[in-house]
Amino acid sequence: MITALVLQSTVFATLNLGGAKPELVYLAQFITTPSPLLPIVLVGSATILGELFWGLISFLLGQLTVGAGELVRTALLSGLYNAVLTPILFPVIRRVAESSRARRVFRW
């Protein structure tokens, strides 16, 4: 999670696709499945839902600065963006996360 956050705030902070930026924090690093499509679908869906939820909270707090159409368009583009980046970045983030995890401690 920290690795994804660092990458998002440094490397991918300036990359835009139609006004949408990648949200690497939605990459689930603990998905274990033989299917290569499951992480792509989960990350894309989580991104869309996360962006829409953020928009809903912003609307409820009176802080939403874009229209509903723009919010949905940006959420869909971010979801697509993350889905495309998942097969490339998912293995890298997973390896870094596993290598930085503390080794198991055996207690007697």
Secondary structure, DSSP 4 states (H G I P E B T S, - for coil): -HHHHHHHHHTSSS--BTTB---GGG--TT---S-SHHHHHHHHHHHHHHHHHHHHHHHHTT---S-HHHHHHHHHHHHHHHHHHHHHHHHHHHHHHHHHSPPP----
